[in-house]
């Protein structure tokens, strides 16, 4: 009898040890975000100086319904739903501010193909970028992309995208951007690596079509008279070939040097853009510092002006100049930073001096 009781108790004990608590939604969902408050000063030759205060809010949710599936969404502040800027300006006597959808995507990573992902929706830029002279860092394209990564000390990545730019009526073709990019990251030491890659990004149905938001953003245009109205149209497509590289190391202090060269093979002239820069330090621990500098030249038709960095020269192409930044980790998840642009707009003709100072207080959660 005692043996039977012992066996029963032992069986119950084994069952209790093997059981696992049921998964809850908190095991599958991650909520994250940040708030940034910015003071900004802009000085441009021929225009009144401008000072303003702004804020940026980002609130994102990532869900993992299964090991193969990820669903993401993010809301953000913005003035008027700007495609690049998530900043909202302090104005309107304390008026309420708008919130927009910044991300809404499905990412499928089949277990049968390790390292492969299919992404559909409004997504983070799928391409590796060492700088923001082709795309603004806040640009979230819309469409479909695939990514693949494989390797260890030598890691290769491949990305391709099919993204919508303008959806037009049935009588006109839609504007899209197609791209493919390959990169290799080589571990060159315990604390050093070399990244190198090439990308090709081509627009369709922009040449001869109306401008995005009726603005050229620095790109060349042609004038077409339609009755008593004159329309400005794109003068070329953008078939951009990019070569880029970055070397990163730690010799008691993290640092990196990077560069990128891009050429629009569809433009007749003013078709190149390049950037070179470095970073020193890393804001991680409280009291840590990070700084950086770059210089860039973006000719008139080198890249699609509507998508390039919106802070440099005030956005768009046909400019050159410097960018300096420094960040200081005030406390855990709290950072103070300053960025300064010293640029020239239309340097070959008008040579307009453009200066922009940004002072940021940012908190993450």
Order of alpha helices (4+ residues) and beta strands (2+ residues): alpha-beta-beta-beta-beta-beta-beta-beta-beta-beta-beta-beta-beta-beta-beta-beta-beta-beta-beta-beta
